[in-house]
Amino acid sequence: MPIDVTSLDRVVRAWIMAHQNNGVHGVADIVSKVGGVSPVDWVGILFAIYLWLRGRRPAALAVAISPLLALLTYTGARRLLFRQRPPSGAGLHEASSSFPSAHSTTATAVCCTLAYILWGERMIPAPIAIFLAVLPPLVIGASRLYLDVHWTTDVIAGWIAGLLIAALAAVFYRQAGSIQNR
């Protein structure tokens, strides 16, 4: 079932296209690559291994499931709901469905899960956890819009899906932790 482009998508895209410049485009390209699905997945996997080796099994498993759930979420949604990507004013061409943004879904799921777990394990203070949970997903999602490879609602849907995944990982973490402490 195809998804239509909304008024919000058209307005935001028009504004971004009117304000494009090479310097910001270069930065957005770097952010999009560094914040890509594979690099972010690896961050989650490496932190899961680190937590596992430190004996923090529930934390490790909660972190490990976030990239997996992100993958299942965006691939499943893309099979059910096809959406054309923007007409590529930035010159980039991606063939897959646009909805939801895999970058936004994965970044939000992994960063929010990591922030919650690392804060819960008292490995980072709350201000750093908030920074980790908010800034990377926000900047990565914005880079996808700036590069004209996603519509605004694709990125918003990715953020929402990522938050739901992080919430599931947090519930798993709390439940597994309470079982382990019995």
Secondary structure by P-SEA (a helix, b strand, c coil): cbbbbcaaaaaaaaaaaacccaaaaaaaaaaaaaacaaaaaaaaaaaaaaaaaacaaaaaaaaaaaaaaaaaaaaaaaaabbbbcccccccccccccccccaaaaaaaaaaaaaaaaaaaaccccaaaaaaaaccaaaaaaaaaaaaccccaaaaaaaaaaaaaaaaaaaaaaaaaaaaaac
